[in-house]
Amino acid sequence: MNLLAFAYALASLLIPYFVCGCNESEKQVLLHFKQSIVDKRNNLESWSGNEHCCSWRGIQCNIDGHITKLDLSDLYLKGDQMLTVSCS
């Protein structure tokens, strides 16, 4: 594969991520979840309404901006809220 073809392939993968950001309804669910937990170490500081959630700590998204992975296992969070995920 030549350099131009590689650059085009890479751009086609990354441009939607930066242009589209994350799914707004999924973002709102995460912000609601954040309000219900105790984050003494401020590990979820990146979880802000101003940033798209695909760049937040512990979040991974697919090319369409939908969350595909949520990993908060090492963040020492506390709370009583259970996050229920429904895939439709």
Secondary structure, 3 states (H helix, E strand, C coil): CCHHHHHHHHHHHHHHHHHHCCCHHHHHHHHHHHHCEECCCCCCCCCCCCCCHHHCCCEEECCCCCEEEECCCCCCCEECCCCCCCCC
